Amino acid sequence: MLCAITLTKVRKQVRFHTRKKRGLDQEVPIAPPAHQSSVGFQPADDAPNPAEMAEFADSFEKLLGSLEEEERQIVDLKLQECTHDEIAEQLGISERTVRRVFKRIQSKLSRALEGQEG
């Protein structure tokens, strides 16, 4: 029953947002100001510049250097998008230990980042 109600509500929302007056074909590009030759809005580049990337890499390496070997392994596996269960299996420890160590890593890194800002 709840599924039927939910599906009905979802379908109603889909119909509402895809009606002709709200359709994507109704959108018009923004005209550029007279003094610009480009067409429409040009968003700013959000990518970090090389200096920012180098600074981040140095800070990250320094933070990783302050961790114990087991903590570094867990961070490395987490960066590879492994789950807690997968990390536990690879390191031969319990999933609860992985969660406990991960919380310890988070608190260490939070303290280290707060120290850098201050």
VEXLUM-753067 format. One line per 3 residues: number of its first residue (from 0); for each residue x, y negated, z negated of N, C-alpha, C, O. Coordinates in Angstrom, 1 decimal. Layout:
N
NUM = X Y Z X Y Z X Y Z X Y Z | ...
# end
This chain:
118
0 = 0.8 1.2 0.0 0.0 0.0 0.0 0.9 -1.3 0.0 0.6 -2.2 0.7 | 1.9 -1.3 -0.9 2.8 -2.4 -0.9 3.6 -2.6 0.4 3.8 -3.7 0.8 | 3.9 -1.5 1.0 4.6 -1.6 2.3 3.7 -2.3 3.4 4.1 -3.1 4.1
3 = 2.4 -1.9 3.4 1.5 -2.4 4.3 1.3 -3.9 4.1 1.3 -4.7 5.1 | 1.2 -4.3 2.9 1.1 -5.7 2.5 2.3 -6.5 3.0 2.2 -7.6 3.6 | 3.5 -5.9 2.7 4.7 -6.6 3.0 4.9 -6.7 4.5 5.2 -7.8 5.0
6 = 4.6 -5.7 5.3 4.7 -5.7 6.7 3.7 -6.7 7.3 4.1 -7.4 8.3 | 2.5 -6.8 6.8 1.6 -7.8 7.2 2.1 -9.2 7.0 2.0 -10.1 7.9 | 2.7 -9.5 5.8 3.2 -10.8 5.5 4.4 -11.1 6.5 4.5 -12.3 6.9
9 = 5.2 -10.2 6.7 6.4 -10.4 7.6 5.9 -10.7 9.0 6.4 -11.6 9.6 | 5.0 -9.9 9.5 4.5 -10.2 10.8 3.8 -11.6 10.9 4.0 -12.2 12.0 | 3.1 -12.0 9.9 2.5 -13.3 9.9 3.6 -14.4 10.0 3.5 -15.4 10.7
12 = 4.7 -14.2 9.2 5.8 -15.2 9.3 6.5 -15.2 10.6 6.8 -16.2 11.1 | 6.6 -14.0 11.2 7.2 -13.9 12.6 6.4 -14.7 13.6 6.9 -15.5 14.4 | 5.1 -14.5 13.5 4.2 -15.2 14.4 4.2 -16.7 14.2 4.3 -17.5 15.1
15 = 4.3 -17.1 12.9 4.4 -18.5 12.6 5.6 -19.2 13.2 5.6 -20.3 13.8 | 6.8 -18.5 13.0 8.1 -19.1 13.4 8.3 -19.0 14.9 9.3 -19.6 15.4 | 7.6 -18.1 15.6 7.8 -18.0 17.1 6.7 -18.6 17.9 6.7 -18.3 19.1
18 = 5.9 -19.4 17.3 4.8 -20.0 18.1 5.5 -21.0 19.1 6.6 -21.5 18.9 | 4.8 -21.3 20.2 5.3 -22.1 21.2 5.8 -23.5 20.7 6.8 -23.9 21.2 | 5.1 -24.1 19.8 5.5 -25.4 19.4 6.7 -25.4 18.5 7.4 -26.4 18.3
21 = 7.1 -24.2 18.0 8.4 -24.1 17.2 9.4 -23.3 18.0 10.5 -23.0 17.4 | 9.2 -22.9 19.2 10.1 -22.1 19.9 11.4 -22.7 20.2 11.5 -24.0 20.3 | 12.5 -21.9 20.4 13.8 -22.5 20.7 13.8 -23.2 22.1 14.7 -24.1 22.3
24 = 12.9 -22.9 23.0 12.9 -23.5 24.3 12.4 -25.0 24.1 12.5 -25.8 25.1 | 11.9 -25.4 23.0 11.4 -26.7 22.7 12.6 -27.6 22.3 12.4 -28.9 22.3 | 13.7 -27.1 21.9 14.8 -27.9 21.4 15.5 -28.6 22.6 15.6 -28.1 23.7
27 = 15.9 -29.8 22.3 16.6 -30.7 23.3 18.0 -31.0 22.7 18.1 -31.4 21.6 | 19.0 -30.9 23.6 20.3 -31.3 23.1 20.4 -32.7 22.8 19.8 -33.6 23.4 | 21.3 -33.1 21.8 21.5 -34.5 21.4 22.3 -35.1 22.5 23.3 -34.6 22.9
30 = 21.9 -36.3 22.9 22.6 -37.0 23.9 23.8 -37.7 23.3 23.7 -38.2 22.1 | 25.0 -37.7 23.9 26.2 -38.3 23.4 26.0 -39.8 23.4 25.3 -40.4 24.2 | 26.7 -40.5 22.4 26.7 -42.0 22.5 27.3 -42.5 23.8 28.1 -41.7 24.4
33 = 27.0 -43.7 24.2 27.4 -44.2 25.5 29.0 -44.2 25.6 29.5 -44.0 26.7 | 29.7 -44.4 24.5 31.1 -44.5 24.6 31.8 -43.1 24.6 33.1 -43.1 24.8 | 31.1 -42.0 24.5 31.7 -40.7 24.5 31.4 -40.0 25.9 30.3 -40.1 26.4
36 = 32.4 -39.3 26.4 32.1 -38.6 27.6 31.7 -37.1 27.4 31.2 -36.5 28.4 | 31.8 -36.6 26.2 31.4 -35.2 26.0 29.9 -35.1 25.8 29.2 -36.1 25.5 | 29.4 -33.9 26.1 27.9 -33.7 26.0 27.6 -33.1 24.7 28.2 -32.1 24.2
39 = 26.6 -33.7 24.0 26.1 -33.2 22.7 27.1 -33.4 21.5 28.1 -34.1 21.6 | 26.7 -32.7 20.5 27.4 -32.8 19.2 28.6 -31.9 19.2 28.5 -30.7 19.6 | 29.8 -32.4 18.8 31.0 -31.6 18.8 31.3 -31.4 17.3 31.8 -32.3 16.6
42 = 31.1 -30.2 16.7 31.4 -29.9 15.3 32.9 -30.0 15.1 33.8 -29.7 15.9 | 33.3 -30.3 13.8 34.7 -30.4 13.4 35.2 -28.9 13.3 34.4 -28.0 13.1 | 36.5 -28.8 13.5 37.1 -27.5 13.4 37.3 -27.2 11.9 38.0 -27.9 11.2
45 = 36.7 -26.1 11.5 36.9 -25.7 10.1 38.1 -24.8 9.8 38.4 -24.5 8.6 | 38.8 -24.4 10.8 39.9 -23.5 10.6 41.1 -24.3 9.9 41.3 -25.5 10.2 | 41.7 -23.6 8.9 42.8 -24.3 8.2 44.0 -24.5 9.1 44.2 -23.7 10.1
48 = 44.7 -25.6 8.9 45.9 -25.8 9.7 47.1 -24.9 9.2 47.0 -24.3 8.1 | 48.2 -24.8 10.0 49.3 -23.9 9.6 49.8 -24.2 8.2 50.2 -23.3 7.5 | 49.9 -25.5 7.8 50.5 -25.8 6.5 49.6 -25.3 5.4 50.1 -24.8 4.4
51 = 48.3 -25.4 5.6 47.3 -24.9 4.6 47.4 -23.4 4.5 47.3 -22.8 3.4 | 47.5 -22.7 5.6 47.6 -21.3 5.6 48.9 -20.8 4.9 48.9 -19.8 4.2 | 50.0 -21.5 5.1 51.3 -21.1 4.5 51.2 -21.4 3.0 51.7 -20.5 2.2
54 = 50.6 -22.5 2.6 50.4 -22.8 1.2 49.6 -21.7 0.5 49.9 -21.3 -0.6 | 48.5 -21.3 1.1 47.6 -20.2 0.6 48.4 -18.9 0.5 48.3 -18.3 -0.5 | 49.1 -18.6 1.5 49.9 -17.3 1.5 50.9 -17.3 0.3 51.0 -16.3 -0.3
57 = 51.6 -18.4 0.1 52.5 -18.5 -1.0 51.8 -18.4 -2.3 52.3 -17.6 -3.2 | 50.7 -19.1 -2.5 50.0 -19.0 -3.7 49.5 -17.6 -4.0 49.5 -17.1 -5.1 | 49.0 -16.9 -2.9 48.4 -15.6 -3.1 49.5 -14.6 -3.4 49.3 -13.8 -4.3
60 = 50.7 -14.7 -2.8 51.8 -13.8 -3.1 52.2 -14.0 -4.6 52.6 -13.1 -5.3 | 52.2 -15.3 -5.0 52.6 -15.6 -6.4 51.6 -14.9 -7.4 52.0 -14.3 -8.4 | 50.3 -15.1 -7.1 49.3 -14.5 -7.9 49.4 -13.0 -7.9 49.3 -12.3 -9.0
63 = 49.6 -12.3 -6.8 49.8 -10.9 -6.7 51.0 -10.4 -7.5 51.1 -9.3 -8.1 | 52.1 -11.2 -7.5 53.3 -10.9 -8.2 53.1 -10.9 -9.7 53.9 -10.2 -10.4 | 52.1 -11.6 -10.2 51.9 -11.6 -11.6 51.1 -10.4 -12.1 50.9 -10.2 -13.3
66 = 50.6 -9.5 -11.2 49.8 -8.4 -11.5 50.7 -7.1 -11.7 51.8 -7.0 -11.2 | 50.2 -6.2 -12.4 50.8 -4.9 -12.6 50.6 -4.1 -11.3 49.8 -4.4 -10.5 | 51.4 -3.0 -11.2 51.4 -2.2 -10.0 50.0 -1.6 -9.7 49.5 -1.7 -8.6
69 = 49.3 -1.0 -10.7 48.0 -0.5 -10.6 47.0 -1.6 -10.1 46.1 -1.3 -9.3 | 47.1 -2.8 -10.7 46.3 -3.9 -10.3 46.5 -4.3 -8.9 45.5 -4.6 -8.2 | 47.7 -4.3 -8.5 48.0 -4.7 -7.1 47.5 -3.7 -6.1 46.9 -4.0 -5.0
72 = 47.5 -2.4 -6.5 47.0 -1.3 -5.6 45.4 -1.5 -5.5 44.9 -1.4 -4.4 | 44.8 -1.8 -6.6 43.3 -2.0 -6.6 43.0 -3.2 -5.7 42.0 -3.2 -4.9 | 43.7 -4.3 -5.9 43.5 -5.5 -5.1 43.7 -5.2 -3.6 42.9 -5.6 -2.7
75 = 44.7 -4.5 -3.3 45.0 -4.1 -1.9 43.9 -3.3 -1.3 43.4 -3.6 -0.2 | 43.4 -2.3 -2.0 42.3 -1.5 -1.5 41.0 -2.3 -1.4 40.2 -2.1 -0.5 | 40.8 -3.2 -2.4 39.6 -4.0 -2.3 39.6 -4.9 -1.1 38.6 -5.2 -0.5
78 = 40.8 -5.5 -0.8 40.9 -6.3 0.4 40.7 -5.5 1.7 40.4 -6.0 2.8 | 40.9 -4.2 1.6 40.6 -3.3 2.7 39.1 -2.9 2.7 38.7 -2.0 3.5 | 38.3 -3.5 1.9 36.9 -3.3 1.7 36.5 -1.9 1.3 35.5 -1.4 1.7
81 = 37.3 -1.3 0.4 37.0 -0.1 -0.2 36.0 -0.3 -1.4 36.1 -1.3 -2.0 | 35.1 0.7 -1.6 34.2 0.6 -2.7 35.0 1.0 -4.0 36.1 1.6 -3.9 | 34.4 0.8 -5.2 35.0 1.2 -6.4 35.2 2.8 -6.4 36.2 3.3 -6.9
84 = 34.2 3.5 -5.9 34.3 4.9 -5.9 35.5 5.4 -5.0 36.2 6.3 -5.3 | 35.6 4.8 -3.8 36.7 5.1 -2.9 38.1 4.8 -3.5 39.0 5.6 -3.4 | 38.2 3.7 -4.2 39.4 3.3 -4.9 39.7 4.3 -6.0 40.9 4.8 -6.1
87 = 38.7 4.7 -6.8 38.9 5.7 -7.8 39.4 7.0 -7.3 40.3 7.6 -7.8 | 38.8 7.4 -6.2 39.3 8.7 -5.6 40.7 8.6 -5.0 41.4 9.6 -5.2 | 41.1 7.5 -4.4 42.4 7.4 -3.9 43.5 7.3 -4.9 44.6 7.8 -4.8
90 = 43.1 6.6 -6.1 44.1 6.4 -7.1 44.1 7.5 -8.2 44.9 7.6 -9.1 | 43.1 8.4 -8.1 42.9 9.5 -9.1 42.5 9.0 -10.5 43.0 9.6 -11.5 | 41.7 8.0 -10.5 41.2 7.5 -11.8 39.7 7.4 -11.7 39.1 7.6 -10.6
93 = 39.0 7.1 -12.8 37.6 7.1 -12.8 37.1 5.8 -12.3 37.8 4.8 -12.2 | 35.8 5.8 -11.8 35.2 4.6 -11.2 35.1 3.5 -12.3 35.2 2.3 -12.0 | 34.8 3.9 -13.5 34.7 3.0 -14.7 36.0 2.3 -14.9 36.1 1.1 -15.2
96 = 37.1 3.0 -14.8 38.5 2.4 -15.0 38.7 1.4 -13.9 39.3 0.3 -14.1 | 38.3 1.7 -12.7 38.5 0.7 -11.6 37.7 -0.5 -11.9 38.2 -1.6 -11.7 | 36.4 -0.4 -12.3 35.7 -1.6 -12.7 36.3 -2.4 -13.8 36.4 -3.6 -13.8
99 = 36.8 -1.7 -14.8 37.4 -2.3 -16.0 38.7 -3.1 -15.5 38.9 -4.2 -15.9 | 39.5 -2.4 -14.8 40.8 -3.1 -14.3 40.4 -4.2 -13.3 41.1 -5.3 -13.4 | 39.4 -4.1 -12.5 39.0 -5.2 -11.6 38.6 -6.4 -12.4 38.9 -7.5 -12.0
102 = 37.8 -6.2 -13.5 37.4 -7.3 -14.3 38.6 -8.0 -14.9 38.7 -9.2 -15.0 | 39.6 -7.2 -15.3 40.8 -7.7 -15.9 41.6 -8.6 -14.9 42.1 -9.6 -15.2 | 41.6 -8.1 -13.6 42.3 -8.8 -12.6 41.6 -10.1 -12.3 42.2 -11.2 -12.2
105 = 40.2 -10.1 -12.3 39.4 -11.3 -12.1 39.7 -12.4 -13.2 39.9 -13.5 -12.8 | 39.8 -11.9 -14.4 40.1 -12.9 -15.5 41.5 -13.4 -15.4 41.7 -14.6 -15.6 | 42.5 -12.6 -15.0 43.8 -13.0 -14.9 43.9 -14.1 -13.8 44.6 -15.1 -13.9
108 = 43.3 -13.8 -12.6 43.4 -14.7 -11.5 42.6 -16.0 -11.8 43.1 -17.1 -11.4 | 41.5 -15.9 -12.5 40.8 -17.1 -12.9 41.7 -18.0 -13.8 41.7 -19.2 -13.6 | 42.3 -17.4 -14.8 43.2 -18.2 -15.6 44.4 -18.8 -14.9 44.7 -20.0 -15.1
111 = 44.9 -18.0 -13.9 46.0 -18.5 -13.1 45.6 -19.7 -12.2 46.3 -20.7 -12.1 | 44.4 -19.6 -11.6 43.9 -20.6 -10.8 43.6 -21.9 -11.6 43.8 -23.0 -11.1 | 43.0 -21.7 -12.7 42.7 -22.9 -13.6 44.0 -23.6 -14.0 44.0 -24.8 -14.1
114 = 45.0 -22.8 -14.3 46.3 -23.4 -14.6 46.9 -24.2 -13.5 47.6 -25.2 -13.7 | 46.7 -23.7 -12.2 47.3 -24.4 -11.1 46.5 -25.7 -10.8 47.1 -26.7 -10.4 | 45.2 -25.8 -11.1 44.4 -27.0 -10.8 44.7 -28.0 -11.9 44.7 -29.2 -11.5
117 = 45.0 -27.7 -13.1 45.2 -28.6 -14.2 46.6 -29.2 -14.2 46.8 -30.0 -15.1
# end
